[in-house]
């Protein structure tokens, strides 16, 4: 069991002993103490529960401390300040934790609380109208990191890519490619208003000419749409593969039309008196379900709006038997989400099973200046171009340097810099530095022993204690990342762990003149490297042995 989890259970039991029912215990956390005099861990939970008990926070903290003292691994606990509870752990827990990490290896930080729960994780879901952009990249990295974190916690995750290859955008794509095709053939052609202007459209037109010849001037837009879609999807799959992302399912919105699922949803909503006609269109009575406005689901032309297939698509997710459904979407979907959830509720489905992770946009910064982007005008940087410029590892790490709900400025120069200022370089260099230490230890004949055989009681330096305490946090960081759907917690944790290691490295030698101390320190830094690898693997970043 993770140390913080064990401590949380002790404090939880203490709160229940004070007379608070288990279901009424407020959420609280256990934090690593920043000052040695404040113990190994601390919590402010007394401030949260004191009012309901008629106690001061200090009085509540004292009672929690009395209960916690002597309960393994707590050697003693004490109330501090206005109501903090400081927890001092038995020194043996330091050695035991190092042994646990050494023994579990790649398994350290894994959980099984998600076992038996199936998750459908939908992300990227870019329609086949162009290459993946930087914005799609952030969503791809968020989704894939979250999938890896959930799997590490025992969940059975299905990765799904949902796309729409119908409608006005695809007609415009076909018209754009057809126009460029004619121009490639030397003909004059008027480019469609609002068409896709990227150089990739010319490349597709040339590819069609090469494969099908130059006789396709009769305006068969369906052929151009089909060939353009195939070419763009090849590019999308190739880009995702560079990031190590492989989807289990590509779900075509058109299948909802062809299978009659849209009609089924409309009939069900109508049977509940949740649709009506107005101004030639069909409306969804979202106001009856608590939303601010009603929404059109079928236009006067008979074409469905985005809302109808979105509701039908989510209905099929339920019908496919998933326990939980997670949608990773751009912030531009924020207005649509409440109405999709209202549609789910209207169909008597449990909307709580759908979790939506909205992410803000990305701005590229180069030499201190922001790069403006527009997909239709082709004034954008593709995800492939960004990967070419800074590398896969930097792309993944930097996309997770902010919460999904926060806007992200991606500094291209910083991502390429080989210095401590670059966070991904800083973390990877910690791992490479440990690899170098271990290689040196081997060259000078250090006997490397497993943690169970080393005298880990010799690890008494304050920097060693801090390193061990920080490694103790890792399983809880993984768990919290899964529970909150916040993969950014992983790189932030890794930056802190790397900082503690670099500080240790600058203050202490690992390979010393004392054989037993050297063995213990070798085990310690091996464990640091293991935790760094385990964390980096969750976000798909490599752990190099040399840099």
N, C-alpha and C positions, 0 to 999 in steps of 0.2 A: 504494500500500500504506500502511496506517495506520502511523504512527511506532512505536507500541508493538509492533505486529506485526513490523515490521522489526527492532526491538531484541530481541524475543523469539527471532527466528530466529538472530540473531547469537550470543546467549547459548546457545541450544540447540546450535548448531554448536560452540561453545567446550566445552560439556560433553561432547559426543561426542568431541572431540579429546583430552579427558582420559581416554578409554578406556571411557566408559559407553555401552552400546548404546542406540540411539535409542528402542527400546521400553521401556527401563528408566529413561529420564529422568523424574523425578517432575514433577507439575504445579507450575508456578511462575508468578509474575506479575512484571510490571514496573510499578513505582509512580512517580508524579510525586514528585520530591524536594520536601520542604517547606521546606528551607533551601538558599539559593543556593550555599553553599559545598559542598554535597553533590551538586552536579551538577544535571542536568536530570531524570534518571530514576535509580532505584535498584532493586536486587533483592537478596533474601536467599537466593537459590538455593544459595549455597555452603554454608549451614548444612545444607541437605537432602542434598547429595551428598558432603560431606566424609567422613562415617563409612565409606561404601562404598569410598572411595579410599585410606583410611588416611592422610588428611591432616587438618590442622586446618582449620576454616572459613576462617581468614585465608589459609592457603596456597592453598586452592582458589580463593578470591576473587582472589588475586594472579594465578593462572594464567588465570582467565577474563578478567581485566582486560587482561592482556598480549595475549591473542588478539583481544579486541574493539577495542582501540585502532587507529584508522585505517580501520576498516571502516565505510563510509558508512551512516548519518550520524554515526557516533561519531568525534569528534575525538580524545578520549582517554578512558580508563577507569582507575579506580584502586580498589584495595582500601581499605576503611575500617573502623575499629572492629574488632570481633571477627570480621567476615567478610562485610560488605556489599560490594557492587560498585556504585560510583557511575559513572554514564555522563554524560559531558559531550559535548554534540552540537555539531557545526559550526554556527556562527551562521547560515549560509545556509539551514538547514532551517526556521528561523522564517519567512523570507520565502517559501520554497517552499510551506510549509503554508498560509499565508494565500492565496497564489495558487491552490492546489488547492481550498480551500473556495470562493473566489470563482468559480472556473471550474465546479465541480461543482454548486453551488447546492443544489437539493432532493435531488440524488443523493449529497451528502456524508453518509457514514455507512452507505451501502448496501453489501451484500455479495451474492455469488452462490454461496456455498458450499452453499446449500440447493437449488440448481437441480436439477431432476429428481427431487426427493423430494416425495411427496404426503403431506399431513398431514390427518388428520381430527381436528378440535378440537371436543370436546363441552363445552358449558358452559351455565349457567343451568338448563336441564332441570327447571324447576319444573312440577309437575303442575297441571292447570287446576282448582284448588280455591279460588283466591283471587288477589288482586293481588300483584304482586311486592313483596317486603319489602326492608328495608335489607340483610338478609343476602344475598338474591338479587342485590342491587345490587353488592355487593363481588365476587361471582362473575362477574357480567356484565362489570364493568370489567376484572377480571383476565384473563378469557378474551379479550375484544376487544383489549386492549392486547397480549396475547401473540400474537394472530393478526396484528396489524399489524407487530409486531417480526419475526415469522417471515417474513412476506411481504417485509419490507425486506431479509431475508437470502436471498431467492430461493426460499423454499419455496412450494409450491402448496397453499394452505390451504383446506379446506372447513369452514365453520362449521355445526355441527349442534346441534339442540335435540331432546333425547330426552324423551318424556313418556309417562305411563301414565294412560289414561282409563278404566280398569277397576277392579274390586275394591271393597273396603269403603269406601274414602275417597270414591269417586264416588257410591256408594249413599247415603252420609251427606250428600253435597252435594245430591243430588236431593231427599232427604227434608227437608233444611233449607230449600231453595227452595220446595218444595211447601207446607211449613208456613207460611212467610211469605206465599206466594200466597193461601192460605186466609184468613190474618189480614188481608191487604190487601182481600180481598173482604168483610171484616166477620164472618167466621166464627171460632169458637173452634177452636184447634188446639194440640195438645201438641207442644212443640218436642222433637226427638229428642235423646236423651242423647248428649253429646259432639259435638253438631252445630256447624256453622259459624255464628257469631253476628254476624259483621260487618255493617255497614250496607250493604255491597255486595250481600249476599244479598237484602235488602229491595229494593234498586234493581233487581236481576235479576227479582225477583218482579213488580214494577211493570211492567218492560219486557215480560214475558211476558203480563201482563194487557192491556197496551196493544196488543200485536201479535196476541194470540190470543183476547182476550175473557175473560170471567169464568166460563165454563162448564166449566173443566177441573178439576172436583172429584172425578173418578173415580179419582184416584191413579195416573195413568199416569206412573210415575217415570222411565221411559226418555225420555219427552218432556222432562221437567224437567231430566234430566241432560244431554241433548243441547243444549237451549237455554242452560243455565247454562254448559256448557263453551264454547260458541260465544261467549257474552258475555265470559267471563273471558279467553279467548284474544285477543279484540279488544282488551281492556284491556292484556294483556301485550305484544302487538305494538306498541301505541301507546306504552307506556312505554319499550320497547327502542328505538323509533324516536327518542325524545327524546334517547337516549344515542348515537344514530348507529349502532345495531346492527341489522343485517339478516342473518338466518340463511339459509344456502343450502338447508338441509334441516330439516324437522320430521319426526322419526322416531317413529312411534306404536308403543309396545310391543305393542298389540293385534295388529299385523300379524304379530308373531312367533307368537302363538297361532293366528291364522287360517291362516297358511301352513304350519303343522306344524313350525316350526323348534324348538319346545320338545321335541316328541316325538323329533325327529332327535337332539337333544343327549342326551336321556335314553337313547335306544337306543345311542348311541355310548359313553356312560359305562358302561352296563350291559354292553356287549360287552367292555369292558376290566375288568370285575369291580370297578367303582368305585361301585356303588350297592348298597344292601340295604334290606330292610324291617324296621322296628322300631316297635312301639307304633302300628301302623296307618299310619305315615308312611313315605315313601321318603327315604333318607338318602344323602348324597354322602360317599364315603370320603376326605375331605380329609386324614386322618392318613396315608394311604398316600403322600401327596404332600408330607409334611413339615409339615403344619399341626397345630396343637395339638388341635383337636377336629374331629369330623365335623359336618356340617350338614344339616338337613332341606331338601330341594328340592321335595318335594310333600307337603302336609299330608294328614292323614287324611281331610279333606273332599274331597280330589282337587284342591284349589286349589294352584297353585305358590307357593312363597315368592318373595321378591324375588331370591334368588340364581339361580334357574333362568333367568328371562328375562335377567338381567344377563349370565350366561355366554353365552346364545344371541345376545344383542345384540352382544357383542364378537366372537363367531365370525363374525357377518355383516359386521362391520367388516373382518375379514381377507378374507372372500370378496369384498368390494367392491374389494379391490386396493390399499388404502392402505399406504404404506411405514411410517408412524408414526401411532400413535393416542394422543391426549392427552386425558385426562379431568380436567376441573376440577371438584372436588367439595368439599362442605362437610366439616368435620372429623367430623361425625356419621357419615360413611361409612367411617371408618378401620377399623372392625372387619370390614366387608364386603369391602374391597379385596383382602386376602390370599387370600380364598376365591374371588373372581372370577379372580384370577391363577392360582390353583391349577386352576380349571376350564379355563382357557386351556391350561395345560400338559398337563392330562389329555387334551385334544383334539389333542395333538401340534402345538400352535402356539407360536411363539416369543414368550413373554411379555415379552421385553426390548423388543419393539416397542411396548408399551403404557407410556406415562408417565402417572403420576397426580400431579396437583398438588392437595393438600389445603389448604384455607384455613380459618383459625380464624374465630370469630364476631365480629360487630360490636356494640358497645354505643354507643348514642347518649348524648351528654352535653350537657345543657342547664343553664346557670347553675350548673355544678359538680355537678349531680346526674345520676345514671344513670337512663335511662328503661327501665323493664321492659317486655318484649314477650312476647306469647303469640298465636300465629296463631289457634288455635281460639276463644279468648275475645275475639278481635278487639282485643286490647290491643297493637296494633303500629302502627308508623309505616310507611306504604307508601313505596315508592321514589319514586312521583310526588310525595308530600307533601314528601319530603326535597329533591327537585329544585326544587319550588316555593319552598322555604324558603331554600336556599343557592345555587341555580343549577347548571346542568349541569357547568360547568368545575370548580367546587369539589367536587362529588360525585366526579367522575372522579379528580381529583388526590388528594383526601384518602383515597380507598379504596386508593391505592397508596403511602401513607406508611408502611406497615409491610410486612415480608415476609409472604407469604401464610400462613406457619406461625405468625405472631404474632397475638395478639388485638389488635383495633383499637378504640380509643376514638375516636369521631367527635365532635369538639367543634363543635357547631352555631354557637355564638357566634363562635368563632375563624374558622370557614369563611366567615362573613359580614363579618368585619372588614376594612376597607380600610386596612391598615397593613402594615409590614414583618413583623409577627408572623405574618401569614397567608401560608403558603408559596406558594400558587398566585397570590395577589396580588403577592407579591414577585417571582416569576419573570415574570409577565405585565407587571409594571411595568417590568422591565428592557427588554423588547421595545418597549413603548410609549415609553419614554424614548429609545431609539435612533431610533425613528421620528421623534420630535420633533427630535432632533439633525439627522437627515438633511433634514427639512423646513426647518429653520433654515439649514442649509448651502446649500440650493437658493435660499432667499430672499436670501442675501447674496452669491450669485454664485459659490460654490465650484464649480470644474470637477471633476465626479465622473468618475473614470477607472477602468477595470478594474484588478484587482490586477496584471495582467501589465505595466501601464504605470506604476504607482506606484513610487516609490522606497521600498520597504518596509524598506530598511536603516536608515531613520531611526527605526524603532520600537525604541528602545533603553531605554526606561524599564522598571524592574523589573516594574511592574504590567502593562505591555504583554507582556512575556515570559511572565508567569504566565497571562495571558489566552490567548495562543497555545498554550502548553503544555496548558492545560485543554481547549481546542478539539481538540487533537491526540488527546485521550483518547476523544472521542465515538465514533468507529467501533468501538473496542474495547469500549466500554460496550454498544453495540448488539449486538455479537457475543456478549459474555458474557451479556447478558440472554436471548438466544435459546438459548444452550447450556445455561444453568442453569434456564430457564423462570422467570426472576425479573424481571418487568417493573418492580418497584419500583426497580430500579437507575436507570431513566430519570429519574423526578422528583428523586431524590437528586442525580444528576449535574447536572440543570438548576438546582437550588437553589445548588449550589456555583458553577456558571458565572455565575449571576445575581449571587451575592455578589462574585465577582471583578470583574464589570463595574461594579457599584455602587461598589465601592472605587476602581476606576479613574476613574470619572466624578467622584467627589468630589475626586480628587487632580489631575486633568489636564483641560484643555480640549481638545475635539476640533477645533473651529474656532478656529484661531489666526491670528496675523499672518503666519505663514510658510506660503506656498502649498503647497510640496512636503510639508511635515510634515502640513498639514491633509489633503491628498489621501491620504496614507498612513493617517492615523488614521480618515478616513472609510471607507476600505476595511476597516480592522480592525473597526470597530464594525458595519459592514454584515455582515461574516462572523459576528460574535457573534450578531447578530439572526437570521442564516440558521440557525446551529446551534440557537438557541433554538426557532425554528419547526420545524426538523426533529425535534427531540426532543419538542416538544409534540404534533406530529402523530402520533407513535407512540402516545400515550396519549389521543388524541382531544380535546385541550384547545386552545382557540383562542389565537391570538397577536395580541392587539389592537394597533392602531396608536395608540390614545389611551385614556386612562383618567381 
